[in-house]
């Protein structure tokens, strides 16, 4: 694929609202995980909750979209001048030439859970105020973002579990390559709901402590919530602009099992190889890999085999989920933003929570912050059902700093 400039980006998570607090936390090696106090949940687990989300209100004209997921979508849009960057692109190319491609897993399912508590005792009907289309429907978050930004281009949602908001980069690139649009808003939003928290608990995948990726004593995930947005394109950046670049995207589907990865990391390796091929790069050209790294026994072992088979122990890698938690459908966009911050500021992040690296895992996993220039970074996102996506970002279109 031809490189695509990333003209603007932003991210919001338990580390803070926008890039500045996120960067500060990453450089300090801090984790945003805390004991779960969400809603009526009674589970011994740690989560990454976005601060101030419960009190955030949508613009009155868009109140029909009100749900926790769309509140986070709105809160994140307001950070880092992102809305202004999109407005400039829409003014230059026209609103119909800017697409919207979003990823999410559960969207606004919390609204349905709450509505179900208030169903009619006689008929079982949900409250009349509940409108599935605007609050629970998976498409609602992309619909909201499109309306909020005043765009009129193609608009779609990917819901492929934890790869959702990585795959949207590939969708946008295909649309731009086809000449259907000039630029795209891509990203992901996912928020807490009881279905997710109790669902992972039923799978025995929740850790009672902050998660510990790649650790010998790792025992499960810490769920987080978050949002990330990127303005991808147009192909020719504005005069004087020095953007970061999307160099390649690779997707695969190994379909090994509904919830477990291929034990040898087959799909993960295929996605990484495809991303490198799309970028015209070799494994030795990558300076850092932001791993999917969920801190479960099977997932970390599988990804380690894939990474080691492709890179050996030559590339620095680690997971940042010990800082943010696993943001599920938003993990791809959140970790893409972390990868871009690493490129821009020259560092490989720490891995909060990881204490003793599992000796059976052979990749070059780093636990401490390291300051060094980076030219190219890979970000991995692997989801249930074997849906995998790897992205390659660079500090320059040719891949050199």
C-alpha positions as CSV (number, residue, x, y, z in Angstrom):
1,X,0.0,0.0,0.0
2,X,1.0,3.6,-0.5
3,X,1.9,5.3,2.8
4,X,-0.8,7.5,4.3
5,X,-0.1,10.5,6.5
6,X,-1.8,10.7,9.9
7,X,-2.6,14.4,10.1
8,X,-4.0,14.3,13.6
9,X,-4.7,11.9,16.4
10,X,-5.9,11.7,20.0
11,X,-6.6,9.1,22.7
12,X,-8.5,9.0,25.9
13,X,-8.3,6.2,28.5
14,X,-7.8,5.6,32.2
15,X,-4.4,7.3,31.7
16,X,-6.2,10.6,31.1
17,X,-8.1,12.7,28.6
18,X,-6.0,13.4,25.5
19,X,-2.4,12.9,24.6
20,X,-0.6,15.0,27.2
21,X,-1.7,13.1,30.3
22,X,-1.4,9.8,28.4
23,X,2.2,10.6,27.5
24,X,3.0,11.8,31.0
25,X,1.7,8.5,32.4
26,X,3.6,6.4,29.8
27,X,6.9,8.2,30.5
28,X,6.4,7.7,34.2
29,X,5.5,4.0,33.8
30,X,2.2,4.5,35.6
31,X,-0.8,2.3,35.5
32,X,-4.4,3.6,35.4
33,X,-5.8,0.3,36.7
34,X,-7.8,0.4,40.0
35,X,-10.2,-1.9,41.8
36,X,-13.5,-2.3,40.0
37,X,-16.2,0.1,41.3
38,X,-18.3,0.2,38.2
39,X,-22.1,0.3,38.4
40,X,-23.5,-2.8,40.2
41,X,-20.5,-5.1,39.4
42,X,-19.4,-7.2,42.3
43,X,-16.2,-8.8,41.0
44,X,-12.7,-8.9,42.5
45,X,-10.8,-7.4,39.6
46,X,-9.0,-4.3,38.4
47,X,-10.2,-2.1,35.6
48,X,-9.1,0.9,33.6
49,X,-12.0,3.4,33.9
50,X,-12.1,6.7,32.1
51,X,-12.2,9.6,34.6
52,X,-15.2,12.0,34.5
53,X,-17.2,10.0,31.9
54,X,-20.4,9.6,34.0
55,X,-20.8,13.3,34.3
56,X,-20.2,14.1,30.6
57,X,-23.3,15.2,28.5
58,X,-23.8,15.1,24.8
59,X,-24.8,18.2,22.9
60,X,-28.6,18.7,23.1
61,X,-29.0,18.3,19.4
62,X,-27.6,14.8,19.6
63,X,-29.2,13.7,22.9
64,X,-30.9,10.8,21.2
65,X,-27.5,9.1,21.0
66,X,-27.0,9.3,24.8
67,X,-25.2,6.2,26.2
68,X,-21.9,5.6,27.9
69,X,-20.2,4.6,24.7
70,X,-21.2,7.7,22.8
71,X,-20.4,9.9,25.8
72,X,-16.8,8.6,25.6
73,X,-16.9,9.0,21.8
74,X,-17.8,12.7,22.4
75,X,-15.4,13.3,25.2
76,X,-12.5,11.9,23.2
77,X,-13.4,14.0,20.1
78,X,-12.9,17.2,22.1
79,X,-9.2,16.5,22.9
80,X,-6.0,17.7,21.1
81,X,-7.7,19.9,18.6
82,X,-8.9,16.8,16.7
83,X,-12.3,18.3,15.7
84,X,-10.6,21.4,14.2
85,X,-8.3,19.2,12.2
86,X,-11.2,17.3,10.7
87,X,-13.1,20.5,10.0
88,X,-10.1,21.7,8.0
89,X,-10.0,18.5,6.0
90,X,-13.8,18.7,5.3
91,X,-13.5,22.3,4.2
92,X,-10.7,21.4,1.8
93,X,-12.1,18.3,0.3
94,X,-15.8,18.5,1.1
95,X,-17.7,16.6,3.8
96,X,-18.6,13.8,1.4
97,X,-15.0,13.1,0.7
98,X,-14.1,12.4,4.4
99,X,-15.1,8.9,5.6
100,X,-15.7,7.6,9.1
101,X,-14.6,4.1,10.1
102,X,-14.9,3.0,13.7
103,X,-14.3,-0.1,15.7
104,X,-16.2,-1.3,18.8
105,X,-17.1,-4.6,20.4
106,X,-20.1,-4.1,22.7
107,X,-21.1,-0.5,21.7
108,X,-23.9,0.8,23.9
109,X,-25.0,-2.6,25.3
110,X,-25.0,-1.1,28.9
111,X,-28.1,1.0,27.9
112,X,-30.0,-2.3,27.0
113,X,-28.9,-3.8,30.3
114,X,-30.2,-0.8,32.2
115,X,-33.4,-0.7,30.1
116,X,-34.0,-4.4,30.8
117,X,-34.1,-3.6,34.6
118,X,-37.0,-1.2,33.9
119,X,-39.1,-3.4,31.5
120,X,-42.9,-3.4,32.0
121,X,-43.7,-5.9,34.8
122,X,-46.8,-7.1,32.9
123,X,-45.7,-7.3,29.3
124,X,-41.9,-7.4,29.6
125,X,-41.6,-4.5,27.2
126,X,-38.6,-2.3,27.4
127,X,-39.2,1.4,28.3
128,X,-40.5,3.6,25.5
129,X,-37.5,5.9,26.0
130,X,-35.1,3.2,25.0
131,X,-34.2,3.4,21.3
132,X,-31.9,0.6,20.1
133,X,-30.9,2.3,16.9
134,X,-29.1,5.2,18.5
135,X,-27.7,3.7,21.7
136,X,-27.1,-0.1,21.4
137,X,-26.8,-0.7,17.7
138,X,-23.1,-1.3,16.9
139,X,-23.3,1.3,14.1
140,X,-24.4,4.0,16.6
141,X,-20.9,5.1,17.5
142,X,-19.9,5.8,13.9
143,X,-23.3,7.4,13.2
144,X,-22.7,9.7,16.2
145,X,-19.1,10.6,15.2
146,X,-20.3,11.4,11.6
147,X,-23.1,13.6,12.9
148,X,-20.9,15.3,15.5
149,X,-18.2,16.2,12.9
150,X,-20.7,17.1,10.2
151,X,-19.3,14.6,7.7
152,X,-21.1,13.0,4.8
153,X,-18.7,10.4,3.4
154,X,-18.8,6.6,3.7
155,X,-19.4,5.4,7.2
156,X,-19.0,1.9,8.7
157,X,-18.2,0.0,11.9
158,X,-15.9,-3.0,12.4
159,X,-16.9,-5.3,15.2
160,X,-14.4,-8.1,15.2
161,X,-13.7,-8.2,18.9
162,X,-10.2,-7.0,19.9
163,X,-9.0,-6.3,16.4
164,X,-11.9,-4.0,15.6
165,X,-10.3,-0.6,15.8
166,X,-7.0,-1.7,14.1
167,X,-8.8,-3.1,11.1
168,X,-10.5,0.3,10.4
169,X,-7.1,1.6,9.2
170,X,-7.1,-1.0,6.5
171,X,-10.7,-0.1,5.6
172,X,-9.8,3.5,5.2
173,X,-6.7,2.8,3.2
174,X,-8.7,0.7,0.7
175,X,-11.3,3.5,0.4
176,X,-8.7,6.1,-0.3
177,X,-6.8,3.9,-2.7
178,X,-10.1,3.3,-4.6
179,X,-10.5,7.1,-5.0
180,X,-13.8,7.1,-3.1
181,X,-12.6,9.5,-0.4
182,X,-9.6,11.8,0.2
183,X,-9.3,11.3,4.0
184,X,-10.9,9.4,6.8
185,X,-11.6,9.6,10.5
186,X,-10.7,6.2,11.9
187,X,-10.7,5.0,15.5
188,X,-12.5,3.0,18.1
189,X,-14.6,3.4,21.3
190,X,-15.4,0.8,23.9
191,X,-16.8,1.2,27.4
192,X,-17.7,-1.0,30.3
193,X,-20.9,-3.0,30.5
194,X,-21.9,-5.9,32.7
195,X,-22.0,-8.3,29.8
196,X,-18.3,-7.8,29.2
197,X,-17.2,-7.9,32.8
198,X,-19.3,-10.9,33.8
199,X,-18.7,-12.6,30.5
200,X,-14.9,-12.6,30.9
201,X,-15.4,-13.6,34.5
202,X,-17.4,-16.7,33.3
203,X,-14.5,-17.6,31.0
204,X,-12.2,-17.4,34.0
205,X,-10.0,-14.8,32.2
206,X,-10.2,-11.9,34.7
207,X,-7.3,-11.3,37.0
208,X,-7.9,-10.4,40.6
209,X,-4.8,-8.1,40.4
210,X,-3.6,-5.6,37.8
211,X,-2.8,-7.7,34.7
212,X,0.8,-8.8,34.2
213,X,1.6,-9.3,30.5
214,X,4.3,-11.8,29.7
215,X,4.8,-12.5,33.4
216,X,5.5,-16.0,34.7
217,X,2.6,-15.5,37.2
218,X,0.2,-13.9,34.7
219,X,-3.4,-15.1,35.3
220,X,-5.8,-13.0,33.2
221,X,-6.8,-9.6,31.8
222,X,-7.8,-6.3,33.3
223,X,-10.6,-4.8,31.3
224,X,-10.2,-1.1,30.3
225,X,-12.2,1.4,28.3
226,X,-11.0,3.9,25.9
227,X,-11.2,5.8,22.6
228,X,-8.8,6.8,19.9
229,X,-9.2,8.8,16.7
230,X,-6.9,9.4,13.7
231,X,-7.3,11.7,10.7
232,X,-5.8,9.5,7.9
233,X,-4.9,11.3,4.7
234,X,-5.1,13.2,2.4
235,X,-2.2,11.8,0.5
236,X,-0.5,15.1,0.2
237,X,-0.1,16.7,3.7
238,X,-0.8,20.4,4.3
239,X,2.2,22.7,3.7
240,X,4.6,22.7,6.6
241,X,3.0,19.7,8.2
242,X,5.2,16.8,9.4
243,X,2.8,14.0,10.1
244,X,3.4,10.5,11.2
245,X,2.6,7.8,8.6
246,X,0.6,4.6,8.3
247,X,3.0,2.4,6.3
248,X,1.2,-0.9,6.2
249,X,-1.7,-2.9,7.5
250,X,-2.1,-6.7,7.6
251,X,-5.1,-8.8,8.3
252,X,-5.7,-12.5,8.8
253,X,-8.3,-14.9,10.1
254,X,-7.0,-18.2,11.4
255,X,-10.5,-19.3,12.6
256,X,-8.8,-21.7,15.0
257,X,-11.3,-21.4,17.9
258,X,-14.1,-19.2,19.0
259,X,-12.1,-17.7,22.0
260,X,-8.6,-19.2,21.9
261,X,-5.8,-18.3,19.6
262,X,-4.0,-20.7,17.3
263,X,-1.4,-22.3,19.7
264,X,1.5,-21.7,17.3
265,X,0.3,-18.1,16.6
266,X,-0.4,-18.8,12.9
267,X,-2.9,-16.0,12.3
268,X,-0.8,-13.5,14.3
269,X,2.2,-14.3,12.2
270,X,0.3,-14.0,8.9
271,X,-1.1,-10.6,10.0
272,X,2.4,-9.3,10.8
273,X,3.9,-10.7,7.6
274,X,1.1,-9.1,5.6
275,X,1.7,-5.7,7.3
276,X,5.4,-5.8,6.6
277,X,4.7,-6.8,2.9
278,X,2.2,-3.9,2.6
279,X,4.8,-1.5,3.9
280,X,7.6,-3.0,1.8
281,X,9.7,-3.7,4.9
282,X,11.6,-6.6,6.4
283,X,11.4,-7.7,10.0
284,X,14.8,-6.0,10.7
285,X,13.2,-2.6,9.7
286,X,10.9,-2.6,12.8
287,X,12.3,-0.9,15.9
288,X,9.5,-1.8,18.4
289,X,6.4,-4.0,18.5
290,X,3.5,-3.0,20.7
291,X,2.1,-6.5,21.5
292,X,-1.5,-7.5,21.9
293,X,-0.2,-8.9,25.2
294,X,-3.4,-9.6,27.1
295,X,-1.7,-11.4,30.1
296,X,-3.6,-14.6,29.7
297,X,-1.6,-17.8,29.6
298,X,-2.7,-18.9,26.1
299,X,-2.7,-15.6,24.3
300,X,0.8,-14.4,25.4
301,X,2.3,-17.8,24.6
302,X,0.7,-17.9,21.2
303,X,1.8,-14.3,20.3
304,X,5.3,-14.9,21.6
305,X,5.7,-17.9,19.2
306,X,4.5,-15.7,16.3
307,X,6.8,-12.8,17.2
308,X,9.8,-15.0,17.8
309,X,9.3,-16.9,14.6
310,X,9.3,-13.6,12.6
311,X,11.7,-11.4,14.5
312,X,13.7,-13.8,16.8
313,X,14.9,-11.8,19.8
314,X,16.1,-8.9,17.7
315,X,13.2,-6.5,18.1
316,X,12.2,-4.7,21.3
317,X,8.6,-5.5,22.3
318,X,6.1,-5.3,25.1
319,X,2.4,-4.8,26.0
320,X,1.0,-1.6,27.4
321,X,-2.2,-3.2,28.7
322,X,-0.7,-3.2,32.2
323,X,-1.1,0.6,32.0
324,X,-4.5,0.9,30.2
325,X,-6.2,-2.4,30.7
326,X,-7.6,-4.3,27.7
327,X,-9.9,-1.8,25.9
328,X,-11.3,-4.6,23.8
329,X,-12.8,-3.1,20.6
330,X,-10.9,0.1,21.3
331,X,-7.6,-1.6,22.0
332,X,-6.3,-1.3,18.5
333,X,-6.9,2.5,18.3
334,X,-5.6,3.1,21.8
335,X,-2.4,1.2,21.2
336,X,-2.0,2.7,17.8
337,X,-2.0,6.1,19.5
338,X,0.6,4.8,22.0
339,X,2.7,3.6,19.1
340,X,2.6,7.1,17.5
341,X,3.5,8.7,20.8
342,X,6.5,6.4,21.0
343,X,7.5,7.4,17.5
344,X,7.1,11.1,18.0
345,X,8.8,11.3,21.4
346,X,11.5,8.6,20.9
347,X,10.8,5.9,23.6
348,X,9.6,2.4,24.1
349,X,7.1,2.3,27.0
350,X,7.3,0.4,30.2
351,X,5.2,-2.6,31.1
352,X,3.5,-1.8,34.4
353,X,2.6,-5.0,36.4
354,X,5.1,-7.3,34.7
355,X,7.5,-8.4,37.4
356,X,9.2,-11.6,36.2
357,X,9.2,-12.5,32.5
358,X,8.0,-16.0,31.8
359,X,11.2,-18.0,30.9
360,X,9.3,-20.0,28.3
361,X,8.6,-16.8,26.3
362,X,11.5,-16.0,24.0
363,X,10.8,-12.6,22.5
364,X,12.8,-9.6,23.6
365,X,10.3,-8.2,26.1
366,X,11.2,-5.0,27.9
367,X,9.7,-4.1,31.2
368,X,11.3,-0.6,31.7
369,X,11.0,2.6,29.7
370,X,13.8,3.1,27.2
371,X,14.5,6.4,25.5
372,X,15.7,6.0,22.0
373,X,14.8,7.2,18.5
374,X,12.3,5.1,16.6
375,X,11.7,5.1,12.9
376,X,9.1,2.3,12.5
377,X,6.7,0.7,15.0
378,X,4.3,-2.3,14.7
379,X,1.1,-2.6,16.7
380,X,-0.7,-5.9,17.1
381,X,-4.4,-6.5,17.7
382,X,-5.7,-10.0,17.8
383,X,-9.4,-10.9,18.5
384,X,-11.7,-13.7,19.3
385,X,-12.4,-16.1,16.5
386,X,-8.9,-15.6,15.0
387,X,-9.5,-12.1,13.7
388,X,-6.0,-10.5,13.5
389,X,-4.6,-7.2,12.5
390,X,-1.1,-5.7,12.5
391,X,-0.3,-2.1,11.7
392,X,3.0,-0.5,10.8
393,X,3.6,3.2,11.5
394,X,6.6,5.3,10.6
395,X,8.1,8.7,11.3
396,X,8.5,9.4,7.6
397,X,6.7,8.0,4.4
398,X,9.8,6.2,3.3
399,X,10.2,4.5,6.6
400,X,13.3,6.5,7.7
401,X,13.4,9.0,10.5
